[in-house]
Amino acid sequence: MSRKTQTLLAIAVVAGLVGYRMSRPAADADAPSAAKPVAEEAAATAKPLVLGNLQFLPCSLSSSFSKDSMEAQCATFEVPEDRANPAGRKVPLNIAWLAPEKEGELQADPLFFLAGGPGQSAVDSFQQMEPAFKELRKHRNVILVDQRGTGKSNLLACDASPDAATTPESYGAEAAKCAAELSKKADLRFYTTTDAVADLDAVREAIGAAQINLYGVSYGTRVAQQYAMRHPQHTRSIVLDSPVPNSLQLGNIFARNLDDALALQFAQCSKVASCKDKLGDPRAELDALLAKLRAQPVTVTYRDATSGEQREGQVTAETVAGLVRMYAYMPAAAALLPKLIHEAGAGRYENLMALTQMLQSDMKDSMAMGMQLSVVCSEDSDGMAAAGGDEDTVLGNQMAQGMAAMCKVWPKGTAPADFHQPLATQVPALVLAGEFDPVTPPRYGEQIVTHLPNSRLFVLRGQGHAVLGAGCMPKLFAQFVEKADAKPLDGACLDKLNYVPPFTSFNGWEP
């Protein structure tokens, strides 16, 4: 993968609030879909199941992270691309319906799953999170809607050119090329959060639900808040996992958030004598490594984690920064960072490079870049500027400058005047944050709940980004949606969550 592609990927991840645990490649229109007919003949002869006014046929949801597939019912629902021109081009929304496995008391209000990104497919990414929904699914339908521009809902994705330039001018040229290509099949001004919210309400009406529950993760929390703001009468409850406040613009906030999270995570090494003695000060070693690689990237031979073959690649400061940021999402992975950094600082780059390439292989198609730019450039471009004091952070200002250059040439939609006003509503809300989240820190959740009188915030000890599956949180989640009331939840079970000890070797931590 070229340095340009690596950096564009890093920009996408920094600009987007990706829920990493659920990050999987989006389905291309010409590629095998994550929602496949159980069998072509069976699908052709199966009697459609009806939910409201929509007809669904059997399908199977698959994930690259699981050998098993999930049985579902799938449908396509067309909505106007531009609601001011209803006779114009239509967007086929890809929808999956997960009904309770057993016949029983079915609640009338389904739950809609809202994926992260912006740019992830809800249909593709749900299966990894499904264990956290098992209790909830006993009595409630779950609806997955690929947001317009993702998955099979008119996917807006572009491949990066292989040239090595990483200047703002090059990013702008890349975005202009992408916009020109995608404009052949989409008006890029109409792929915003506001358009997606209108789509969700159209789906709600089509399936005949008077009210719905919303679970959003990362960027999906923006969609959930915007829906609750526009349609409070149809919103029974919202669950915001690793949330971004409505009032926040997605400019260069991530560099400082990452450094703050790394300080907390690296402190775990300083508290363990064996880690401190063997690996030193992880932050000091990271700074020295980044400075060394900025001055002179290193060519290294490593073993490809997928094929087992020997390969050659270049380790750059961007390589290290990207790996550090993505590993920081997950404390179990972040526990390995001090060891990886120490080994690289000693000139042993092989493991770092192998893990980086494996991560990039998994991530490179997980974001619909065109859809992401339509969202971010329409809603957040005013905040995309270099931040004073961030030059010495792990991420620096390069990514904000690159995004600003891309947004300068990208077609922009409009957002309502109150788009960035805090959500203030009586709708019951459960807000979840990870103590070590490098993207959406707990203070974001604290800001959100100050405006929601029927809300409650849980900060999960030692956790990172996307925390619904941690400990007893799935049980509390199901209880909240059942009662639509967070106040009586007993969160004492979350006290059992422990910190992941830092690895002092590639075999793990010392007992």
Salt bridges, closest charged atoms under 4 A:
GLU81 OE1 - ARG89 NE 3.07
ASP109 OD1 - ARG140 NH2 2.78
ASP109 OD1 - ARG236 NH1 3.52
GLU130 OE1 - LYS134 NZ 3.39
GLU130 OE2 - ARG137 NH1 2.91
GLU135 OE1 - LYS138 NZ 3.03
ASP163 OD2 - LYS4 NZ 3.55
GLU174 OE1 - LYS4 NZ 3.16
GLU181 OE1 - LYS184 NZ 3.24
ASP187 OD2 - ARG189 NH2 2.70
ASP199 OD1 - ARG83 NH2 2.78
ASP199 OD2 - ARG148 NE 2.69
ASP201 OD1 - ARG204 NE 2.75
ASP201 OD2 - HIS231 ND1 3.69
ASP259 OD2 - ARG283 NH2 3.04
GLU285 OE1 - HIS342 ND1 2.94
ASP287 OD1 - ARG283 NE 2.90
ASP304 OD2 - ARG311 NE 3.17
GLU309 OE1 - ARG311 NH2 3.43
GLU318 OE2 - ARG3 NH2 2.92
GLU343 OE2 - LYS339 NZ 3.09
GLU343 OE1 - ARG348 NE 2.72
ASP365 OD2 - LYS364 NZ 3.04
GLU379 OE1 - ARG222 NH1 2.73
ASP380 OD1 - ARG222 NH2 2.95
ASP390 OD1 - ARG256 NH2 3.20
ASP418 OD1 - ARG230 NH1 2.88
ASP437 OD2 - HIS465 ND1 2.80
GLU510 OE2 - LYS278 NZ 2.34
